[in-house]
Amino acid sequence: MPETLVNHSSFGKAVVPFDLWEPSSAAILVAQKFVSDVHVLYVVPELPAGDPYVISDEFTDEKRIRHARDKISEQLDEWDSIDSSDLKIHVVVGKPGPQIAKFAAAIDADLIVIPSHGRTGLERVILGSVAEHVVRHAKCSVLVLKRQ
C-alpha cells in the first residue's frame, strides 16, 4: 500500500457511524489512526407515522436525540481504549444508510469508517446493508471493517 494513503495528511475529517455495538469502538480507533478530526454519527430511526409513540410527547425526536447522546457518552466512557475527548458527537433522525452518506457530504468528510455486521441471507434482504448503501452513495472514501 502506498505510504500516501496511510498518513494523517491524506484525510482531514472522518465519520464513524455508531450503533452502540462493540465494533463501533474498533471503527473509532481506526479512524483516529487516520485523522484527528473524528465525527461520530448515531442515526435514530424514524418512527412510522402510524406508530402510537408518534403521538406521545414522551417520544419526540428531540427527546430521542438527547437520550441517544447520553447513551453514546456512557458507552464511550466504558471503552477504556478510546480517548473520547476529541470526538465530535452527532445524532440525526432518519434511515442510517442515506443519513450517513448525507452527513459525510455535509461536513465534507474525506473518509467514512464503518463496521459491517456481516449479515447474510434473509436477514440481509430484510434489514439491508447499511455499509453497502454507504459505499454506493458516499462522495468520499469508505473503509468497511469486516466482522471478526
N, C-alpha and C positions, 0 to 999 in steps of 0.2 A: 504494500500500500504506500503510495507516495506520502512523504512526510507532510506536504502541504495540506493534506486532508485531515490531519490529526493534531492540529495545534490550535490554541485559543484564537489566533488571528483569523482562522478560517470562518468562524461563526461568531456573530455578535450576540444574538438572542436565541434562546431555546425555549420551546414549550414542552412541558411534560404533562400529558393528560393523567389525571389522578383519580383513582376509584376506591381508595381505602384498602386495596388489595396489596399484599406483600410485594409483588413485583414492581409496584409503583415506586417503592423505595430504591430498587435497583435502577430504575429508569432515571430517577433524580440523581443518583450517584454518577451514572454515566454522563448525563447532561452536564453536571458540574465539572467533569473532566474536560469537556469541550469548550464550555463558555462560563463566564462569570455572571451573566445576566439570565437567570433561570426563572421562567414563569410557570407556575404550577396551576393547572386548569382543572376544575371539577365541574362537570355538567350535571345539573339537577334535571331529571327527566320532567317533561311537561306532563301535567295531569290531563287525561282525556276530558273533553267537555262534559260528558255525562257522569263523570266521577262525583260521588257525593261530597268528597273533600273539597271540590272546586267551590262549592257554595259556602263552605265553612271558613270563618275568619281565622281559625286555628292553623290553616294550611295555606296561607298566602305565599306567593313566590318570595316575598321579602323575608318572611319567617323561615322558609325552607332554605334560602340562601344563607341566612345568619346561622342556622343550625348546621349547615354543611361546613361553613367556615370554622365553627367551633370543633366539629369532628375532625377536620383536616388538621387543625392545630394540635389537638390531642394526639392524633396518630403520629404526626411528625415528631412530637416531643417523646413519644415512646420509642422511636427508632434512633438509638444512640449513634448510629453510623452517619446520620445526616446532620449537617450543620444547616439548620433552617433559618438562621438569622438573615441571610442574603436572599432568600427565596421570596418571590412576589406571588401572592396567592390571589387567584381569580375564581369567581363562581358565576356561572351563567346558567340560564334555563333553556332547554331545547333537546334536540337529538344529538347524541355525542359526536358521531362522525362529522356531520355538517358544521356543528359548533366549533369543533377543534380546528378544522381547516379554516373556517371564517375568522376565528380568534387569531390564529397564527398569521393570517394575511393582514388583519387589522393592526397588529403590533409590528409588522414587517419582520417576522421571525426568520432566522436563517436555518433553523433545524427544529424538527419535532422528534422527540424520543418517546416512543410508545411501547409499552409491554403488550405482548399478544397473549390472550387467554388460551389460544390453541384449540378452540372449539372445532369440531368436525361433524360431519354428517347432519342429521336432522337438527341438532342443537344449533349448528352454524346457519342452517337455512332459516330457522325460526328467528334466532336472535341477530343474525347478520354478523358481519365482521367490522367492527369499528376501525381496526387497524387497516383493513383493506380499503375502506372508504377514504380514510385519511391519505393513504398512499396515492390513491387515484385522484384526489381532489386538492391536495395541498399544493401551494405555489412554491414551497421550499423543500429542502431535503428532508427525508423521513428515515429515521433509524428505528426499525422494529426489533425489539428484543424478544427472541423466541422463549417460550415457556420451558423451563428446565425440567 
